Amino acid sequence: MNEHDAPTIAPADFIAGLAKGLAVLESFDTERQRLNATMAADRAGITRAAARRHLLTLAYLGYLETDGSYYWLAPKVLGLSGSYLASARLPRVVQPVLHQLAAQTGLSYSCVVREGREVVIVARSTVHEKGERLMAHGLHLGTRLPAHATSTGRVLLASLSAAELEQWLEGFTLPRLTSHTLTDAVALKAVLDQVRRQDFCVALEEHELAIQAIAVPLRNMQGRTVAALNVVTSARRMQPDVMQQALLPLLQEAARTLRPLM
């Protein structure tokens, strides 16, 4: 579910404390693995006093560990993602196909959904390329990546209506991640128009140098894009035109195979 699909809620039914606690929990990522109350408050957009109470509560419940000053995620958090992976239909349906693609090509494939400004990996089959490392922090289930600078993000953004895309871009400065990253909204819209026409996206070193990817939309039988499938590889291993020629048909066939199951 993304922000455009989110249900409405009456103010009387909204639990602000729960929302703030989850915001604090979501403040931890690969850039900030340890937070104190001040840092958590800044990242969650709440007061330091509120952040401190939420950190203490989450630590008491076992979701965080602490040295008294800083907090970090505890293994118990994995139970939340584990419950999703065990019960959600999309990862269970897609995973065997990703394993098959990885075994066939010796490359790494992912299934990704959009969550606000980012995309999230919900299924993945990983093959470590000899002598290579893919992404600075690695890719794993639950990894969040910027939508504007990734092949999957652009495929998912291309599925939005013009009004939805304008809403997504409103008040948002596209961050520059490498010298190749598009940070101009007009230029991004032109790229998304091309993605929409060709029904796939190639992203070259926009999220990280020496990393390239190609993605296709995963649609259900009603024609709605529910996710994106992609393959990531090193620019040193495969030229972009070779990647498109060799791997795009495999991704497209996988999407066609999965469509009746969505």
Helices and strands as residue ranges (DSSP letters): G 11-13, H 16-25, H 37-44, H 48-61, E 64-66, E 71-73, G 75-77, H 78-87, H 89-105, E 108-115, E 118-125, E 144-146, G 147-149, H 151-158, H 162-169, H 185-198, E 201-204, E 211-219, E 225-234, H 240-258, G 259-261
